Amino acid sequence: MERQLRQEILFARERVYRFGVATPLERLILPGKGPEIWVKREDLSAVKSYKWRGACNRMATLSPEEKARGVVTASAGNHAQGVALASRILGVQARVYMPRSTPKVKQNAVRHHGGEFVEIQLAGDSYDEAVSAARADEAESGAVYVHAYDDLKVMAGQGTLADEVVLSGQGPFDAAYLQIGGGGMAAGVSTWLKTYWPEIEIVGVEGEGQASMTAALTAGETQTLEKVDLFCDGTAVREAGALPFEICRESLARMETVSNTEVGQAIRTLWDGLRAISEPSGAMGLAAVLKNREALVGKKVLVVLCGANVDFLQLGHIAQSMGAGAKSSRTLRVNIPERPGTMLKLLDTCFEGLDIADFQYGKTSADQAWPAFTISADDQKVLEELPEKMEANGFAWEDLTGASDISFRAIALREDLLSFPAFLKLHFYERAGALHDFLDRHIRGSASMCYFNYRQTGERIGRALIGLDFSSAEERERFLATIPSHGDGYRLCEPVDEATHRRLLGI
């Protein structure tokens, strides 16, 4: 089959450039030691992913009779855009079945590229359910089904991106890290790369919750996963394609799995290094490279940024979860006595000079406080040493990294434990010491902290909602009347409105 696929890639060379143009190969420079990384920028294609290649190559081979019948397909979004583009250029009617959860950005792009020649049908909650609906349409209407990956001509079309890598003059490469959903791109690209560079190591990359090719290679035949994680929606496939499996079992040296967090870090790295915005699936190859960075020092490595069709809201979520882009973070819940000054003591003794990416606290006990801090650091050793430092200063702690209540910011606050609270919106410069200095100069000795809600966003200005509790109404009013509205490193916004105040207290 590999010989046949190589022949089809040669034929695809003559077809695909009627529909699009070659994409660039760019060097990604990492700070410090690491491999020499080259990124194939498929995000710069007409449909912002590599999928146009396979879809257009397959549809370019339709006979006149098949064109008259029209085509039908199922897609999580990127393949659909390729089908839509080919449909408009060839004048072929197409029905595209997509999961109901498909991001709007992908639905709108399909309509843009296909115009009057494409019709979108939303079916099911997963790619596999959309496939079932499309196959039923095929059986009823007689339309030609254009598979997203389990098709020799589709795989051959994807292989043309590897042809461009070979012709770039930047090779040979020691390794290529290729993301896998159904396996069509990995099959086509690995076949072509190994044709010219037989010694290249081809590594398949899957998400931890969607490793269908790994399951197939382990079992010796394709397997259907019970469920798949949808964060990397472009590769969320329950079962690897039968044809790609036959190719990949011979061409892949090994498989790697990456976590959603590692993918998010790779997205950030692509932005920092190339100012490229990647959808989660598009960054999976780089995520695996970063995971194996030390082992790859001195190697020349190829990755494919295979798509940039990410929903804007998802992009915001990814950016927030990455904080300011540090490579490592750890969330710790720390026990301190519930009395004035103890929070500052913790900041002074244990967190001095560290990057606090998230700070959550609500008063729930009369004598004990449990604030939660997410600390980010470039050096993993700094995070590993934190517990020892806290224990040396008499603070008990527990690790809440990845905890649901932290992720969803479920900050509890008991109104019955407060005397005369005030809630303030605080803006401060994101620099070391700015928040600490404000608390030290203006809060220490004046009030006890009863609430704190802050998350780092990467902006120059940090925004926090803080709650202070006073022993009397007179002390509270005096504090609010005399505290400077701005000072060194901070600006105090007006107190929260009465309705917000009451909601925070649950009254």
C-alpha positions as CSV (number, residue, x, y, z in Angstrom):
1,M,0.0,0.0,0.0
2,E,2.9,2.4,0.7
3,R,4.0,2.1,-3.0
4,Q,0.5,2.9,-4.1
5,L,0.3,5.9,-1.8
6,R,3.6,7.2,-3.0
7,Q,2.2,7.0,-6.6
8,E,-0.9,8.8,-5.6
9,I,1.1,11.6,-3.9
10,L,2.8,12.2,-7.3
11,F,-0.6,12.5,-9.0
12,A,-1.8,14.8,-6.2
13,R,1.1,17.2,-7.0
14,E,-0.7,17.8,-10.3
15,R,-4.1,18.5,-8.8
16,V,-4.1,20.2,-5.5
17,Y,-2.4,23.5,-6.6
18,R,-5.5,24.3,-8.7
19,F,-7.2,24.9,-5.3
20,G,-4.5,26.4,-3.1
21,V,-0.8,27.3,-2.8
22,A,2.2,26.0,-1.0
23,T,2.6,27.0,2.7
24,P,5.8,28.2,4.3
25,L,8.2,26.3,6.5
26,E,9.4,28.5,9.4
27,R,12.1,28.1,12.1
28,L,10.8,28.3,15.7
29,I,13.5,29.6,18.1
30,L,13.2,28.4,21.7
31,P,15.0,30.2,24.6
32,G,17.8,28.1,26.1
33,K,18.8,24.6,24.9
34,G,16.6,22.6,22.7
35,P,16.1,21.1,19.3
36,E,16.1,23.0,16.1
37,I,12.4,23.2,15.3
38,W,10.8,23.8,11.9
39,V,7.1,24.5,11.7
40,K,5.1,23.7,8.6
41,R,2.6,26.6,8.5
42,E,-0.6,24.9,7.3
43,D,-2.5,27.5,9.3
44,L,-1.7,29.9,6.5
45,S,-3.6,28.0,3.8
46,A,-6.8,29.2,2.3
47,V,-8.9,27.2,4.8
48,K,-6.5,27.7,7.7
49,S,-5.6,24.0,7.9
50,Y,-4.0,21.3,5.7
51,K,-7.4,19.6,5.1
52,W,-7.9,21.3,1.8
53,R,-5.2,19.1,0.3
54,G,-6.9,15.8,0.7
55,A,-10.4,16.9,0.1
56,C,-9.5,18.8,-3.1
57,N,-7.4,15.9,-4.4
58,R,-10.2,13.4,-3.9
59,M,-12.9,15.6,-5.4
60,A,-10.7,16.5,-8.4
61,T,-10.9,12.8,-9.4
62,L,-14.8,12.7,-9.4
63,S,-16.2,11.5,-12.7
64,P,-18.9,13.6,-14.5
65,E,-21.5,11.2,-13.3
66,E,-20.3,11.4,-9.7
67,K,-20.2,15.2,-9.8
68,A,-23.9,15.1,-10.9
69,R,-24.8,13.0,-7.9
70,G,-23.1,15.5,-5.5
71,V,-21.0,14.7,-2.5
72,V,-21.6,14.2,1.2
73,T,-19.1,14.2,4.1
74,A,-18.8,14.4,7.8
75,S,-16.3,16.6,9.5
76,A,-15.4,18.3,12.8
77,G,-14.8,21.4,10.7
78,N,-11.5,21.5,8.8
79,H,-12.1,18.8,6.3
80,A,-15.5,20.4,5.7
81,Q,-13.8,23.6,4.6
82,G,-11.7,21.7,2.1
83,V,-14.8,20.0,0.7
84,A,-16.6,23.3,0.5
85,L,-13.7,25.0,-1.3
86,A,-13.5,22.2,-3.9
87,S,-17.3,22.2,-4.3
88,R,-17.4,25.8,-5.3
89,I,-14.4,25.6,-7.7
90,L,-15.7,22.4,-9.3
91,G,-19.3,23.4,-9.2
92,V,-20.4,20.3,-7.2
93,Q,-23.2,20.3,-4.7
94,A,-22.1,19.1,-1.2
95,R,-23.8,18.3,2.0
96,V,-21.6,18.6,5.1
97,Y,-22.6,16.9,8.4
98,M,-20.9,18.4,11.5
99,P,-21.4,17.8,15.2
100,R,-23.9,20.2,16.8
101,S,-21.0,21.4,19.0
102,T,-18.8,22.5,16.1
103,P,-17.4,26.0,16.8
104,K,-19.2,28.8,14.9
105,V,-15.9,29.9,13.3
106,K,-15.7,26.5,11.5
107,Q,-19.3,26.6,10.4
108,N,-19.0,30.1,9.1
109,A,-15.8,29.2,7.2
110,V,-17.6,26.3,5.5
111,R,-20.3,28.6,4.3
112,H,-17.7,31.2,3.2
113,H,-15.7,28.8,1.1
114,G,-18.6,26.8,-0.3
115,G,-21.2,29.5,-0.9
116,E,-24.3,28.3,-2.7
117,F,-22.7,24.9,-3.4
118,V,-22.6,23.7,0.2
119,E,-25.3,22.8,2.8
120,I,-24.5,22.3,6.4
121,Q,-26.4,19.7,8.5
122,L,-25.7,19.6,12.2
123,A,-26.0,16.1,13.6
124,G,-25.1,14.5,16.9
125,D,-22.7,15.6,19.5
126,S,-19.6,13.9,18.2
127,Y,-17.7,13.4,14.9
128,D,-18.8,9.7,14.9
129,E,-22.5,10.6,15.1
130,A,-22.1,13.1,12.3
131,V,-20.5,10.3,10.2
132,S,-23.5,8.0,10.9
133,A,-25.8,10.7,9.7
134,A,-23.7,11.4,6.6
135,R,-23.5,7.7,5.7
136,A,-27.3,7.4,6.0
137,D,-27.6,10.4,3.6
138,E,-25.1,8.6,1.2
139,A,-27.2,5.4,1.2
140,E,-30.5,7.3,0.6
141,S,-29.4,9.9,-1.9
142,G,-26.6,8.2,-3.8
143,A,-24.2,11.0,-3.2
144,V,-20.5,10.3,-3.2
145,Y,-19.0,10.1,0.3
146,V,-15.7,12.0,0.7
147,H,-14.0,10.5,3.8
148,A,-11.9,12.9,6.0
149,Y,-9.0,10.4,6.3
150,D,-9.8,6.8,5.4
151,D,-9.2,7.2,1.7
152,L,-6.1,6.7,-0.4
153,K,-6.5,9.9,-2.4
154,V,-7.3,12.0,0.7
155,M,-4.1,10.7,2.3
156,A,-2.2,11.4,-0.8
157,G,-3.4,15.0,-0.9
158,Q,-2.2,15.5,2.7
159,G,1.1,14.0,1.6
160,T,1.8,17.1,-0.6
161,L,2.6,19.1,2.4
162,A,5.5,16.7,3.0
163,D,6.6,17.2,-0.6
164,E,6.8,20.9,0.0
165,V,9.0,20.2,3.1
166,V,11.3,18.1,1.0
167,L,11.5,20.7,-1.7
168,S,12.2,23.5,0.8
169,G,15.9,22.6,1.1
170,Q,15.8,22.7,4.9
171,G,16.1,18.9,5.3
172,P,17.0,16.3,6.1
173,F,15.2,16.1,9.5
174,D,16.1,13.8,12.4
175,A,12.5,13.5,13.5
176,A,8.9,14.6,12.6
177,Y,6.2,14.8,15.3
178,L,2.8,14.3,13.6
179,Q,-0.6,14.7,15.3
180,I,-3.1,11.9,14.7
181,G,-6.9,11.9,14.7
182,G,-8.0,9.5,12.0
183,G,-4.4,9.2,10.8
184,G,-4.7,10.4,7.2
185,M,-2.1,13.2,7.5
186,A,0.3,11.1,9.4
187,A,0.1,8.3,6.9
188,G,0.6,10.6,3.8
189,V,3.3,12.7,5.4
190,S,5.3,9.9,6.9
191,T,5.3,7.9,3.7
192,W,6.7,10.8,1.7
193,L,9.3,11.9,4.3
194,K,10.6,8.4,4.6
195,T,10.8,8.0,0.8
196,Y,13.5,10.8,0.8
197,W,14.9,10.5,4.3
198,P,14.7,6.8,5.3
199,E,16.4,7.4,8.7
200,I,13.9,10.0,9.9
201,E,12.1,9.1,13.1
202,I,8.3,9.6,12.7
203,V,6.5,10.0,16.0
204,G,2.7,9.9,16.1
205,V,1.1,12.3,18.6
206,E,-2.3,11.9,20.2
207,G,-4.2,13.5,23.1
208,E,-4.4,11.6,26.3
209,G,-8.1,11.2,26.0
210,Q,-8.3,10.4,22.3
211,A,-5.5,7.9,21.6
212,S,-7.3,5.7,19.0
213,M,-4.1,5.0,17.0
214,T,-2.2,4.0,20.1
215,A,-5.0,1.6,20.9
216,A,-4.9,0.2,17.4
217,L,-1.2,-0.3,17.3
218,T,-1.3,-2.0,20.7
219,A,-4.1,-4.4,19.7
220,G,-2.9,-5.0,16.1
221,E,-6.2,-3.7,14.7
222,T,-8.3,-0.6,14.8
223,Q,-10.2,-0.2,18.1
224,T,-13.2,2.0,19.0
225,L,-12.8,4.2,22.1
226,E,-15.7,4.4,24.5
227,K,-15.3,8.2,24.8
228,V,-12.9,10.9,23.5
229,D,-11.8,14.2,25.0
230,L,-13.0,17.1,22.9
231,F,-10.5,19.8,23.9
232,C,-8.4,19.0,20.7
233,D,-11.6,18.8,18.6
234,G,-9.9,18.4,15.3
235,T,-8.4,15.0,16.4
236,A,-11.3,13.8,18.5
237,V,-11.8,10.5,16.6
238,R,-13.0,7.3,18.3
239,E,-11.4,4.9,15.8
240,A,-8.4,5.4,13.6
241,G,-8.9,4.9,9.9
242,A,-8.2,1.4,8.6
243,L,-6.0,2.5,5.7
244,P,-4.0,5.0,7.7
245,F,-3.5,2.3,10.4
246,E,-1.9,0.0,7.8
247,I,0.5,2.7,6.8
248,C,1.2,4.0,10.3
249,R,2.0,0.6,11.7
250,E,5.0,0.5,9.4
251,S,6.1,4.1,9.2
252,L,5.8,5.3,12.8
253,A,8.7,4.7,15.2
254,R,6.5,5.2,18.2
255,M,3.5,7.1,19.7
256,E,3.4,10.0,22.2
257,T,0.4,11.2,24.1
258,V,0.1,14.8,25.4
259,S,-2.2,16.4,28.0
260,N,-4.5,19.4,27.3
261,T,-2.2,21.5,29.5
262,E,0.8,20.6,27.4
263,V,-1.1,21.4,24.3
264,G,-2.0,24.8,25.8
265,Q,1.6,25.5,26.6
266,A,2.5,24.6,23.0
267,I,-0.1,27.1,21.7
268,R,1.5,29.7,23.8
269,T,4.9,28.8,22.5
270,L,3.7,29.2,18.9
271,W,2.3,32.6,19.7
272,D,5.5,33.7,21.5
273,G,7.8,32.4,18.8
274,L,5.9,32.9,15.5
275,R,2.9,35.1,16.5
276,A,0.9,32.2,15.1
277,I,-2.5,31.3,16.6
278,S,-3.1,27.5,16.6
279,E,-6.2,25.5,17.3
280,P,-5.5,22.8,20.0
281,S,-5.0,20.0,17.5
282,G,-2.6,22.1,15.5
283,A,-0.2,22.4,18.4
284,M,-0.1,18.7,19.5
285,G,3.1,17.9,17.5
286,L,4.9,20.8,19.2
287,A,3.5,19.8,22.6
288,A,5.2,16.4,22.2
289,V,8.5,18.0,21.2
290,L,8.4,20.3,24.2
291,K,7.7,17.3,26.4
292,N,10.8,15.6,25.1
293,R,12.9,18.8,24.8
294,E,15.9,17.6,26.7
295,A,16.2,14.4,24.8
296,L,16.0,16.3,21.5
297,V,18.8,18.7,22.1
298,G,20.9,19.0,19.0
299,K,18.2,17.3,16.8
300,K,16.5,18.9,13.8
301,V,12.8,18.4,14.2
302,L,9.7,19.0,12.0
303,V,6.2,19.8,13.3
304,V,3.1,20.7,11.5
305,L,0.9,23.5,12.7
306,C,-2.0,21.8,11.0
307,G,-4.9,24.3,11.7
308,A,-5.9,27.6,13.2
309,N,-9.6,27.3,13.2
310,V,-10.1,27.9,16.9
311,D,-13.2,29.5,18.4
312,F,-12.4,32.9,20.0
313,L,-14.0,32.0,23.3
314,Q,-11.9,28.8,23.5
315,L,-8.8,30.8,22.7
316,G,-9.6,33.1,25.7
317,H,-10.0,30.0,27.9
318,I,-6.7,28.7,26.8
319,A,-5.0,32.0,27.4
320,Q,-6.4,32.3,30.9
321,S,-5.5,28.8,31.8
322,M,-1.9,29.5,30.8
323,G,-1.7,32.6,32.9
324,A,1.4,34.6,31.9
325,G,2.9,31.7,30.0
326,A,5.2,30.1,32.6
327,K,6.2,26.6,31.9
328,S,5.1,25.2,35.2
329,S,2.5,26.0,37.9
330,R,1.3,24.5,41.1
331,T,-1.8,25.3,43.2
332,L,-1.4,25.1,47.0
333,R,-4.0,25.6,49.7
334,V,-2.3,26.9,52.8
335,N,-3.6,26.9,56.4
336,I,-3.0,30.1,58.4
337,P,-4.6,31.5,61.6
338,E,-7.5,33.8,61.0
339,R,-6.1,37.0,62.4
340,P,-4.8,40.2,61.0
341,G,-1.3,40.1,59.5
342,T,-1.0,36.4,59.0
343,M,-1.7,36.6,55.2
344,L,1.1,39.1,54.8
345,K,3.4,36.9,56.8
346,L,2.8,34.1,54.4
347,L,3.5,36.3,51.4
348,D,6.7,37.7,53.1
349,T,8.2,34.4,54.2
350,C,7.1,31.8,51.5
351,F,6.0,33.6,48.4
352,E,8.4,36.5,48.3
353,G,9.6,37.1,44.7
354,L,7.3,34.4,43.3
355,D,4.8,34.8,40.5
356,I,1.3,34.4,42.0
357,A,-0.9,33.6,39.0
358,D,-4.1,33.0,40.9
359,F,-5.2,33.9,44.5
360,Q,-8.6,32.7,45.9
361,Y,-9.8,33.1,49.4
362,G,-13.1,33.4,51.2
363,K,-13.6,33.4,55.0
364,T,-15.3,30.2,56.1
365,S,-14.0,29.8,59.7
366,A,-13.7,32.0,62.7
367,D,-10.2,31.0,63.6
368,Q,-8.6,29.3,60.5
369,A,-8.1,30.5,56.9
370,W,-7.3,28.4,53.8
371,P,-6.3,30.7,50.9
372,A,-5.4,29.0,47.6
373,F,-2.5,30.2,45.6
374,T,-1.4,29.2,42.1
375,I,2.3,29.8,41.7
376,S,4.0,29.9,38.3
377,A,7.7,29.4,37.7
378,D,10.1,28.8,34.9
379,D,12.1,26.5,37.2
380,Q,10.3,23.4,38.3
381,K,12.6,23.2,41.2
382,V,11.2,26.4,42.7
383,L,7.7,24.7,42.9
384,E,9.1,21.5,44.3
385,E,10.8,23.5,47.1
386,L,7.7,25.4,48.2
387,P,6.2,22.8,50.6
388,E,9.5,22.6,52.5
389,K,9.6,26.4,52.8
390,M,6.0,26.5,54.1
391,E,6.6,23.8,56.6
392,A,9.8,25.5,57.8
393,N,7.7,28.6,58.5
394,G,4.9,26.6,60.3
395,F,2.3,26.6,57.6
396,A,0.3,23.4,56.8
397,W,-0.7,23.0,53.2
398,E,-2.3,20.7,50.6
399,D,-1.8,20.4,46.8
400,L,-5.0,21.4,44.8
401,T,-3.4,21.5,41.4
402,G,-6.1,20.7,38.9
403,A,-8.9,20.8,41.5
404,S,-12.4,21.5,40.1
405,D,-13.3,24.1,42.7
406,I,-10.2,26.0,41.8
407,S,-10.8,25.8,38.1
408,F,-14.3,27.0,38.5
409,R,-13.4,29.6,41.0
410,A,-15.9,28.4,43.6
411,I,-14.9,30.8,46.4
412,A,-17.0,30.2,49.5
413,L,-17.7,33.1,52.0
414,R,-19.7,32.9,55.2
415,E,-21.6,36.1,55.9
416,D,-22.3,35.2,59.5
417,L,-18.6,35.3,60.3
418,L,-18.2,38.9,59.2
419,S,-18.7,42.1,61.2
420,F,-18.5,45.1,59.0
421,P,-17.2,44.1,55.6
422,A,-16.3,46.2,52.6
423,F,-15.5,45.0,49.1
424,L,-13.1,46.9,46.8
425,K,-12.0,46.6,43.2
426,L,-8.2,47.0,43.0
427,H,-6.0,47.6,40.0
428,F,-2.2,47.1,40.4
429,Y,0.8,46.9,38.1
430,E,1.9,43.3,37.3
431,R,5.3,43.6,38.8
432,A,7.0,42.0,41.7
433,G,5.9,43.6,45.0
434,A,3.1,45.9,43.8
435,L,0.3,43.9,45.4
436,H,2.3,43.1,48.6
437,D,3.2,46.8,49.1
438,F,-0.5,47.8,48.9
439,L,-1.5,45.3,51.4
440,D,1.4,46.1,53.7
441,R,1.0,49.9,53.6
442,H,-2.7,50.2,53.6
443,I,-4.3,47.0,55.0
444,R,-2.0,45.7,57.7
445,G,-3.4,46.6,61.1
446,S,-6.5,48.3,59.6
447,A,-8.7,45.3,58.8
448,S,-8.7,41.5,58.4
449,M,-8.9,40.1,54.9
450,C,-12.1,38.1,54.3
451,Y,-12.1,37.7,50.6
452,F,-9.7,37.7,47.7
453,N,-10.3,36.9,44.0
454,Y,-7.5,37.5,41.5
455,R,-6.3,35.7,38.4
456,Q,-3.4,36.7,36.2
457,T,-4.3,37.5,32.6
458,G,-1.0,38.5,31.1
459,E,-1.9,42.2,31.0
460,R,0.2,45.0,32.5
461,I,-2.6,45.6,35.0
462,G,-3.8,43.1,37.5
463,R,-7.4,43.2,38.7
464,A,-8.5,41.9,42.0
465,L,-11.7,41.9,44.0
466,I,-10.9,42.1,47.8
467,G,-13.0,41.9,50.9
468,L,-12.0,43.5,54.2
469,D,-13.7,43.1,57.5
470,F,-13.6,45.8,60.2
471,S,-14.4,45.7,63.9
472,S,-16.9,48.6,63.7
473,A,-18.8,50.6,61.1
474,E,-16.9,53.7,62.1
475,E,-13.5,52.1,61.3
476,R,-14.8,50.9,58.0
477,E,-16.1,54.4,57.0
478,R,-12.9,56.0,58.2
479,F,-10.8,53.6,56.1
480,L,-12.9,54.1,53.0
481,A,-12.7,57.9,53.5
482,T,-9.0,58.1,54.0
483,I,-7.3,55.5,51.9
484,P,-5.6,57.1,48.8
485,S,-7.4,56.3,45.5
486,H,-4.0,55.6,44.0
487,G,-0.5,55.2,45.0
488,D,2.8,53.5,44.1
489,G,1.9,50.6,41.9
490,Y,-1.9,50.6,42.5
491,R,-5.2,52.3,41.7
492,L,-8.2,51.8,43.9
493,C,-11.5,51.7,42.1
494,E,-14.7,52.6,43.8
495,P,-16.2,50.1,46.3
496,V,-18.5,47.6,44.7
497,D,-22.1,48.6,44.4
498,E,-24.7,47.5,47.0
499,A,-26.2,44.8,44.8
500,T,-22.8,43.1,44.3
501,H,-22.0,43.5,47.9
502,R,-25.2,41.7,48.9
503,R,-24.7,38.9,46.4
504,L,-21.1,38.3,47.6
505,L,-22.6,37.9,51.1
506,G,-25.4,35.7,49.9
507,I,-28.1,38.0,51.1
